[in-house]
Amino acid sequence: MSQEQAVSVVRGFLEALRKSDVGKALSFFSDDGSWETPNGTFRGPQELRQYLTWLAQTSGDPTITESGIGLRVVEGGEAVTIAFVEHALGGTVGGKKWEVLGMCAYELREGKIRNARTVYDRLTVANQVTKGWLAKSVVRGVVRRMERGLR
């Protein structure tokens, strides 16, 4: 797979996510594809469809904006191509906007995503979208505990 083809697959997948187009996003995965995320690992078409549907339903106005190094194909060859993307992820949950830095590695085979690995800080998202004094207090307490000694 050429670098241009790998970039096209990854950008096409990200565009489908931005549009909350579950069918289109799923079409970028191979039949044995998987996606490892902070929310869990999803394998095969049924689990991937369930996760993509959940994403589309729970995060309104999704944004995915390349940042930092953007999209890079770091290894290419006949059988496997690895692409990496740094981006700002965002959306709206319960009427509250959130944005966080995310990074994703894609293993591409035969023009499809065989495995995607996404990392981002869920606690940062929770801190931005939490409502109610009790929930906010709990999240802030966890953040303070994790940052103890940092400042």
N, C-alpha and C positions, 0 to 999 in steps of 0.2 A: 504494500500500500504506500503510495507516495505521501509526502508531507502535506501536499495540497488536499488530497483526499481525506487524510486524517483530520485536518483542520475543518474541512467541510462537514464531516460526520459530527464532530464535537460541537461546532457552532450550530448545526442543524438541531441537535439534541437540546442545547441550551435555549434555542429559540422556541422549540416546542414546549419546554418547561415554562418559559416566560408567558406563553399564550395559554398555558394550562391545557394543552392539547394532549390528553393522555394517550390516545391511539398513535399519534405521530411520535411522541416521545418513546413509546414502547417499541415502535418500528425500528429504532436505532440499535436495539439490543439483539444479540444472537439468541437463539432458542435456549441455550444454556447460560445466558448472561446473568450477572448478579451485580448488586449495588450495595456496597457497605457504607452506611451512614451513621451519624451519631444516634439516629433513631432505631438502628438495627441493621441486620443484613437481610436482603431480599433476593431470593434466587428463583429463576424461572419466570415464565410469562405471567402466571397467576399472582405470585407474590409481588412482582414488579408492578403489575396493573393495580393491585390493591394499594401499594405505596404511592404510586403516581396519582391515583384517584384521591387518596387522603391528602396529598400535597395540594392538589388543585382545589379541594374543598375547604381546607383549613387556612391557607395563606392567600388572602386576597391581594390583588395588585402585585404579583411577584415581580421582582427585579433581579437581574443577574447582569452585573456590569464588570467587564474585564478591568482589572486593576494591576498594579505592580508589574510583574513580568508578563501578565496577560496569558495568552495561549502559546505554548511551545510544544513542538514535537521533539522529544528528547532522544528517541531511538526509533529507527525504522528498519524494516527488512521485509522479506517476502512473507513470512508467517505472522509476525507480531509487530505492532507499532505501539509505542507508549507516548501518550500526550499528557501534558500537565497544564492546568489552568488555575490562575489566581484571580479571584473575583470578589466583588462585594455582593452579598446576597441580601435581599430585603423583601418586605411585603407588609401586609396588615393582618393582625390577628385580633379579633374582637374589637375592631375599630382603632387599635393602637399600632402605629408604625414601628418597624424594627429594621435594623441593618447590622450586618456583621461580616467580617472577612471570612472567606471560605477558600479552600484549596481542594482540587480534585485531580486524581490521576486516572487515566483511562487506558485500559489494555484493549487494543483494537485488533480484531482478526477478520480477514475477509470482508472488510468494509462495515463491520458491526462492532458494537461495544460488547466485549466478552466479560469485562469486569470494570466497574467504576468504584473508586474509593473517595468519599467526600468527607472532609473534616471542617468543622466550625464549632464555635463555642456556644453550646445550647444555654449555658447559664447567662451569657450576655443577652441572648434573645429573651429569656425569661425575665431578666431584669428590666428590659425595655417594654414588655407587654403585660406584665403582671398588674392586676386590678385588685382593689380592696386593701384595706390597711393591714389585715392579718397576712395575706399572701405576700404583700410588698415587704412586710417586716421579716418574714421567713427568708425570702430571697436575698434581701439585703444582709441579713445575718449570715447566710451561707457565703456571700461574697466577701464580707468583712473577715470571716474566719479563714477563708482561702487566701486572702491578701495580708493576713497578719504578719507583721515584720517587714512587709514590702515598703511601706512608707513611714 
